[in-house]
Amino acid sequence: MNGAAIALTDDHKPERPDERARIRAAGGQVFWHGGHRVMGVLSMSRALGDSLLKPFGVIATPEICDAARHPDDLFLLLATDGLWAALDNDAAVKLAR
């Protein structure tokens, strides 16, 4: 155990090339409005709720990661995009300890 943060996910952000392409294929657009946003509104490309943006490519389908847990792992940290906008992985781990 070295105490290092290990990211198990990728953020679903509209600036990701694959997410932007999926949004455009669904008829949506990504605009800059203080950050990349679907239809100038939502800074995530996948979300629970936000039903008004579903016709523009916002989906709730998750990406799935299967990761083995090591006996020395201390915890699994799950958080919303708000935490990750404020802290990087290492800072979040330090705070959780």
C-alpha positions, 0 to 999 in steps of 0.5 A: 500500500503506497497510499496513491489515488487510483482513478477508476473512471473517466469524467463524462464531459462534453469536451471529450471528443467521443462524448462531443461526437455522440452529442452531435450525432443525437442532434445536440451541440456543445457550446462554451459558456464558462466551460463546455456545456451541452446546449450551453447549459449542462457541463456533463454529457451523462446525467440522471435527470436533466430530461429536457436535454435528453433529446440533445444527447444527454444520457444516463447510460454509465460506463462500467469498470470492473476493478479488483479490490486489494486487501490493502485498499483503505476505501473507495471514494465516490463523489459527484462532479462538484467535488472533482471540480474542486479537488484532484484525486490526491487531494480528495484522498488526503481529505478522506483520510 
